[in-house]
Amino acid sequence: MTALIFTNARLIDPEAGTDATGWLHVAGGRIVASGDGRAPEADAQVIDCGGQCLAPGIVDIGVKVCEPGERHKESYKSAGQAAAAGGVTTMVTRPDTLPAIDTPETLEFVTRRAQADTPVNVLPMAALTKGRDGREMTEIGFLMDAGAVAFTDCDHVVADTKVFSRALTYARACGALVIAHPQDPGLSHGAAATSGKFAALRGLPAVSPMAERMGLDRDIALLEMTGAAYHADQITTARALPALERAKRNGLDITAGTSIHHLTLNELDVADYRTFFKVKPPLRSEDDRQAVIEAVRSGLIDTISSMHTPQDEESKRLPFEEAASGAVALETLLPAALRLYHADQLDLPTLFRAMALNPAQRLGLECGRLSADAPADLVLFDPDVPFVLDRFTLKSKSQNTPFDGQRMQGKVTATYVAGKEIYRRS
């Protein structure tokens, strides 16, 4: 394995909270040392970064890869290529496949497929209940033995509180992390937009932001009862933030994430009924967006993810209410996040704290850092390169991105996993 010394790099260290010029030495697939000034003499390949940013590779919680069942939408091979091009070095994959990943056998199948076809690290999550139908919990212990790093029914809320409380209790006994989608299922069923004047004018079925608050309140009450480890996959409204803050202050084992789309888009973006902007939960008001940005800045919201959800043209080329929810984002996560940096709303260490360090720590991983002995999972990027996104250039099989045709700034130059270059922009 070739040793590397990155010189003239702008080192983005989310652990130290620093953004400074320096060098980084990699050997044996791990970081040896870093510093400023003159790089040490060593038997290594020298890579002059030319002042570009060098940061820990992104750890993306909540990536959907459509194997098994819908390989035409996204395969592990295409998802891995997209991840590498987007600076994502670890994909934490969702179990909302056809069939759901709810048995050790299915989990072993996708693990083998990922190892064979994907250059990035892939950590699978498993379903919390069988078939994600909220009636009977899965064999959590056996699935952990097979490699599951967390348990989630994704956007299928476990409505039966007794079933959910039993699953949380069992997960706590096994030391398992449960990831949930905080929504009141009754209020949010069939919604395509966030309630308000805009949704009413557009004639779209809508859901109140209170549905997220109510779902989170219920989950927090069950956490107080069970003591389980819990992560809210997407917090997108200002109304949910006080409950999250109280839960953390009270010492519950709770973290929360949000999606890049809810950080960079708002409900007005669906004005012309473009279904590429239909995501779940629906895009929120500008006030909500600003509140969530501030929550990321303060650390109240821990993680930012792509919530990568491939959908084929047939699923999206429908009336807005009928179209499938979701957008691809493995390749657009970083340039979209850089919008917040260029707008002076979040600095780069804060962004990479939420995209790399915090998700790694929540899952007990060594990556997400630039410190000595951490895995050399790295992304080299130029934050200032302007471009217009053409969705047909994306490496994902599906190209359902809301950023198609938009002006963006910032591109990945190279991606490294365990010190091995897996992508370089031509």
PyMOL commands that set and color helices and strands:
alter all, ss='L'
color gray80, all
select helices_A, chain A and resi 76-85+104-117+130-132+140-145+161-174+185-188+197-202+210-226+238-249+260-264+267-270+275-277+286-298+313-316+333-342+348-362+391-393
alter helices_A, ss='H'
color red, helices_A
select strands_A, chain A and resi 4-13+18-27+30-35+45-48+53-56+58-63+88-93+121-124+177-180+193-194+206-207+229-232+254-259+303-305+378-388+407-417+420-424
alter strands_A, ss='S'
color yellow, strands_A
deselect
rebuild
show_as cartoon
